[in-house]
Amino acid sequence: MATTASGLVSSKRYPSCKVKNQMASIDIVDMPVEENLKLMESLWDSLCATHAEGMSTPRRHGDVLAERACRLASGEESVSAWIDAKERIRSQIKAN
């Protein structure tokens, strides 16, 4: 990592990443999908660890889950094994 004139630190791996006071500004668009997912997981873990008690789920989320449970119970909707779902998602991403 190199320090710029403004006191920011630039990463060789992600030249657009500037770090100051332990916070990073990263051009997420340029990051590989795997890195984006790791970043998202880290954000969720951080939120859950520090703000879980103060977070509430919007009522609409419960409504959506209830609707999906009804469709699943009635046979309108089916489930997939996680490995199959991941492969389907990866194929959709590659197609785009």
C-alpha positions in Angstrom: 0.0 0.0 0.0 1.2 3.5 -0.8 0.3 6.8 1.0 -1.0 9.6 -1.3 -0.4 13.3 -0.7 -3.8 13.6 0.9 -2.9 11.0 3.5 -5.0 8.3 1.9 -3.7 4.8 1.4 -4.0 3.1 -2.0 -4.0 -0.7 -2.4 -2.0 -2.3 -5.2 -4.8 -4.9 -5.6 -7.5 -2.3 -5.8 -5.9 1.0 -6.9 -9.3 2.8 -6.5 -9.4 1.7 -2.9 -8.5 4.6 -0.6 -8.2 4.0 3.1 -8.3 6.6 5.8 -9.0 6.0 9.5 -9.6 2.3 8.8 -12.5 3.0 6.4 -12.3 2.2 2.7 -13.8 3.7 -0.4 -13.8 1.0 -3.0 -15.1 1.1 -6.6 -17.4 -1.9 -6.1 -18.1 -2.2 -9.8 -14.5 -3.2 -10.5 -14.4 -5.9 -7.8 -15.0 -9.5 -8.7 -18.3 -11.0 -7.7 -16.7 -13.2 -5.1 -15.1 -10.1 -3.4 -18.5 -8.3 -3.5 -20.2 -11.2 -1.8 -17.4 -11.3 0.9 -17.9 -7.6 1.4 -21.7 -8.0 1.7 -21.2 -10.9 4.2 -18.9 -8.7 6.3 -21.4 -5.9 6.3 -24.2 -8.1 7.5 -22.0 -9.7 10.1 -21.1 -6.3 11.4 -24.7 -5.1 11.5 -25.8 -8.2 13.3 -23.0 -8.0 15.8 -23.5 -4.4 16.6 -27.2 -3.5 15.9 -29.2 -6.7 16.0 -31.3 -5.7 19.0 -32.4 -2.4 17.4 -33.2 -3.9 14.0 -36.7 -4.9 13.1 -38.1 -6.6 10.1 -40.7 -4.6 8.0 -44.2 -6.2 8.2 -44.1 -6.6 4.4 -41.2 -9.1 4.7 -43.4 -11.3 6.9 -46.2 -11.1 4.5 -44.0 -12.1 1.6 -42.7 -15.1 3.6 -46.3 -16.2 4.5 -47.3 -15.9 0.8 -44.3 -18.1 -0.2 -45.0 -20.7 2.5 -48.6 -20.9 1.2 -47.4 -21.4 -2.4 -44.9 -24.0 -1.3 -47.6 -25.9 0.7 -50.1 -25.8 -2.2 -47.5 -27.1 -4.7 -47.5 -23.9 -6.7 -43.8 -23.4 -5.8 -41.0 -25.8 -5.4 -37.6 -25.7 -3.7 -34.2 -26.5 -5.0 -31.1 -27.9 -3.3 -28.7 -25.0 -2.5 -26.0 -26.4 -4.8 -28.5 -26.5 -7.7 -29.7 -22.9 -6.9 -26.1 -21.6 -6.9 -25.4 -23.2 -10.2 -28.5 -21.7 -11.7 -27.6 -18.3 -10.4 -24.1 -18.6 -11.7 -25.4 -19.6 -15.1 -27.7 -16.5 -15.2 -24.8 -14.2 -14.2 -22.6 -15.6 -16.9 -25.3 -15.2 -19.5 -25.6 -11.5 -18.7 
